[in-house]
Amino acid sequence: MINAIVLIDADAHRIPEAAQAVADIAGVDKVYSCAGDVDLIALVRVRDHEQIAEVVTRGINKVEGVSKTVTHIAFQSYSSADVEAAFSIGN
């Protein structure tokens, strides 16, 4: 499974509708509205890189109210549980 984080700039008056429309796209796992440099963050989970292009360019970028996206592909996932498990082997 390939994970991507898509940072989304949206028109201020369309954020709730844009967020729901993005969430309804196949391959989008979650959408967060947030404060900071971007308006929305979408987590995309797909089987291959071609699907990321489909979801972002033919899906998210076509949503009314979305003005810009920046996509980051995740290589590896880390969590506190993973780190604790690695250090507790053999204890």
N, C-alpha and C positions, 0 to 999 in steps of 0.2 A: 504494500500500500504506500502510495506517495502522498505526503502531506505538504500543503502549501498554505502560506499566510498571505492574504490579499488585503493590503491597506487601501481604503476607499475614501476618496473625497466626494462629497455629495452636496447638492444644493441644500442649504439650511432648511428651507421650507418643505423639502421632500424626504428628509432623513427617515422618518418612520415607514413611509411607503416603500422607499428604496430598500431599506433593511429587510422588510418582509418579502419583497420581490426577489432579492438576492437569496434569502433563506429558502425560497421555493425552488431554486435551481438545483437540478440533480447534480450531485457531487459536492454541494456545499453542506458541510456538517453543522456549522454554527455561525451566527453573525452577532457581533457585539457592537453596540453603540458605545462611544467612548469620548473622553475629553482628551485634548492634546492636539497633535499635528494632523490627525486624520479624524474623519467622522465615524467611520465604520471599519471593523476588522472582520473579515470572513475567513473561516478555517475550511479549507478544501481538502477532501480525501478522495483520491481516485486511484485506479490501478496502474496507469502509465502516464508518461509526460504528454502525450498527445491529448489525453483527456483534460489535462490542466489548461492547455491552449483552448480547447473547446469551451470549458466552463468559464474561463476568464474572458476571452475575446468574443465569443459568440453568445455568452450568457451575461456575466456581470457587467461588462462594458456597454451592453445594449440596454440596460435597465434605465428607465427614465429617472433622471435626478442624479445619476452617477456621472461625475465630471472627469475623474481620473482614478487610475488604479496603479499600484506598485505591487508586484508579486515576488514573494520570497519562497524558495523551495527549501523545505526542512530536510536535513541529512540524517540527523539522529535526535532522539528524544531522551531527555534526562529528567529525573524526578528525585525527590528526596528519598522515596522508597527504594529506587534503584541503587542509589549511592549507599544507603544503609545495608541493603542486601549484599552488595559487593564486599563490604568490609566485615560482614558478620559470618562469612563462609568459614566453617571450621571452628567457630567459637561455641 
